[in-house]
Amino acid sequence: MTRLFLLHPTLVPNDLIAYVLNHLNGSSSRLRSEKTIEILFSTPLTIDQKKSIQEKAFTYKTDTIFLKDQFEPQHIQLLAFDMDSTLINIECIDEIARQCGKVAEVSAITEASMRGEIKNFSDSLLARVKLLKGVPESDLDLVYKERLQLNPGAKELVQYAQAMGWKTLLVSGGFTFFTNKIQALLQLDEAHSNTLEIIDGYLTGNVIGPIVDGAAKAAFVKRACERLGLSPKSALVMGDGSNDLPMMEIAGLSIGYQPKPIVQEKADGTFNFVGLDGVLDVFQAP
């Protein structure tokens, strides 16, 4: 039995529901909330059929989640987030670069890396950080205070996870200056990211310690699950870029939040219109 969730910011359009039921042989539908409809299929959907549904749903400003076979919502016991452009609204490194007049050079590398065009995330990060040499630490604080915001639904999703007793994990290719603050703000259990070297109040252009890349993100998720005696299939993972794919691939449920095309293609769910807390309807009793 294949399960599809259609999620809309206000009300899932009836025309879209009819299209899925009539043209793609959906066997039944049920209301999860005013904003979410679950549609069941008696036979597995092909890749082309899933793509067709995604494309049609997009025209109705509706998001989709295709649950994996044998997925059971009650098995989820860990929530793992990427930070930049997922949990928060900005790419911190781009905003730091904006402060020093190097946003064009840095953001071009950021975008190419997130699209998967630069295969080695570590190299791309080090190249970007090198461009930030001489930036005062006070600029990072300005970015945090004036530009950084939680994305819609972030707080509600974290609060739900904590109420359910889930482990909460922030795994980021960004920087500890920001992840430590977000961890404290949301009272997350763990946060892992990269450490900028700062001497006498200025960035040196170097990163201290091993780089947190896609492989490291997946390793942190695995390790957290192992400590709890869980399979990684007990994890709900959310991200937006190609370096989130390794942890998405091992998770029980993966959501791409305003994702790059490569993530939209591979994640279980794609959120371009609803907030992060849209996924909570998967966990509500039908």
N, C-alpha and C positions, 0 to 999 in steps of 0.2 A: 504494500500500500504506500503510494507516494503522497506526501503531504505538502501542500503549497499554502503559504500565507501571503495575502495581499494586504498591504498596509498603506493608509492614506492619512494625511494630516487632519482631515475632518470626517470624510465619509467615502468609502470605497464606491466608485461609480457602478451602477447597475449594468451599464453597457459592457464594462470590462468583465464583470462576473459572468454575464451571459456569453461573452466571447470565449472565455476559458471553458465554460461548461459545454457549450454547443460545438465549438470548433476543435477543441482539444480533448474531448471525451472525458471531462471531469465527471465523476460518478455522483458526487454530492457536495454540498457546501454547508457551513455552519458559521454563525456569527460569534466571533470571539469578543468583540466590542464594537462600538459604532464605527471605529476606525480600522478594524481588522476583520477580514474574512478568511476562514480556512477552507480550502478546497481539497477534496480527496480524489485520488486517481487509483483505479483498480490495477492498472498496469504501469510499469516504470516509464518515465518521460525520457525521450532522447535528448541529446545535447541541443539539437536544432529546435526541438519543441520548447525547451527551457529558454533558449535565446529568443524565440518568438514571443513567449509570454513576457519576458523582461522588456523587450522592445515595445510591445503593445502597452504594457503597464506604464512605461515611462511617458508615453503620450498622454496618459491620464494622470500624470504626476503621482503615480502609485509605486510603492516599493515592493520587493518580493523577498521571500525566504523559501528555499527548497530544503526541507529537512532530509538528512541522510536516512537511509533505510535503517531500521532498528533503533533510531534515536529516541531516547526517552527524556523528556525535560527534567524529570525528577532526579536524574543522574548527575546533573550539573551541580558542581560544588566549588568551582573556582571561576573567577572573572578576571581576565587579563586584558589590559588596554595598551595600545600604543598611545603616545601623548600628542605630539604635534599633528594638527589637522584631524585628530580623532577625538581625544578627550578634550582638547582645547582648540581654539579657533585659528591659531596661527602656526607657522613654522618659525620657531624661536630664532634659529640661526639666520633666517632671512631678515627678521626684524632687527636683530643686532647689526647686520650688515647695512640695513637702511640708515641706522644711526651714523654710520661712518662713511656713507656715500658709496658703498660697494654692493648694493643690493642686486644690481643687474648681473654681476659676475657670479655672486653666490647663489642666487635663486635659479640661475640657468643650470648650475650643477645640481642643485636640489631637485629640480623638476626632472631632469634626465635620470637621476638616480632613482626617484620614486616611480618613474615609468618603467624602470628596468633596463634602460638603455646603457647605463653604466653598471656593469655586473658586479664590480667590487665596491661595496658600500664603504669599507674602511678607507680605501683610497680617496673616494669622493668626499668623505667627511674630513679627512686630514687636509685635503686641498682647500676646502672651504674655511676650515679653522685657521689655516695659515694666512688667509686673506684678512683675518680679524686681528692680526698682531697689532698691538698698541691701543686697542679699544679699551676705554676705562671700564672698570667693573660697575661703576654707577650707571652705565648705559644698559646693562642687563637688568638692573633694578627698575629702571625707567620702563623697559619693555614689559616687565612683569606687572607693574602697577598701572600702566596706561594703555596697553594693547592686548594683553592676554585675558581671555575670558573662557569660561567653561562652555563647551558646546551644549546646545539644547538637549535636555534629558539626562545629562551626565550625573548630576547630583541625585536625581530620582532613581536612576539605575543603581548607583552605588549604594544608596540607602536601602533599596530592595535587597541587594546582594547581602548586605550586612545583617539585615533583619532575618534573612534565610540562613545565616551562618556560613555563607560562602567565604572562601579566602579571596582577597582582592590584591591584584598585582599590577603595577605599572611598569612596563618594559619599553624603554625608549632608546632610539638612536640619538636623542637629544642630550640635554645636559643636566647634571645634578643640581645646578643652581636653580633650575625651574622644577625638576621632578621632586626635589625635597620639599619645596613649598606646596606643590600640589598634593603630595602625600600627606602633609600635615593638614592641609585644608579639608581634604576628604576623609582623613583618618584611614588611609589605605594600609594594608598589612605590610606590603613590600614595594620598593621602588628601585629600579636598576637602570642606569644610564651612563653617559660618558662624563668625565671630569675635565673641565677646562683648566689649564695651568694659568694661575693668576699670581703675579709677583709685583709687590708694591702697588697693588690696586689696578694693574693693567694686564690684559691678556697677552700671553707670550706668543700665541699662534700655535701652541702645542696642546695635545691631549695627554693626560696622565693615565697610565694603565691600559689594559686590554680594551679594544673597541667593542662596544655593544652593537653588533650587527644582527642580521636576520638569524643566523645560526645561534648566536648568543641568546636572542629573545626566546627561541624555541627551547633552548637548554634551560633557561630560567623557568619556563612554564613546566617542563618535564620534572625539574627538580622540586618545584613546589608541589606538584601532584604526588611525586614519590614520597615526600615527607608526610603527606596526608594518607598514604596508602592507596592512592587513586591512580586510575589510568588517565592519560591525557585526554581521553574521550569524555572525561568529566569536566572539561574546561570549555567555557564560552570565551572566545577571543574576538577582539574588535581592532581593526586597523584600516589603513588607507593606502599604503604604499607597498612596493615589491618586497621590501625587507621585512614586511609582516607575513609574507606568504609561508615561510617555514613553520611559524607557530600556528598559523591557520590550518595548515595541512594536517597537523596532529590532533587538532581540537575536535570535540564532539559537535560544536556549532561555531561557525565563523561568520562574522558580519563585516562587510566592507562599508565604512562610513564615508560618503562622498568620495568613493575610491577612484584610483587610477584604473584605466581600462584593464590592465592585466589582473588586478585584484577583483574587479567586477566580474571578470570571466571565471575566476576560480573560487571565490567565496560562496558559502551557502546562501548568504543573504546580502542584499545591496540596499543601502539607505542613502538616497539622494534627496528625499523630501521629509521623512519623519525624523524625530529626534532619536538619540541613542536609546531612550527608554521605550521606543517602539517595540523592541524585542521582548518586552515583558509580557505581551499578549500570548507569546508562545508558552509561557509558564502558567497562564491562567486556566483553570478548569473549564472545559467546553460546556 
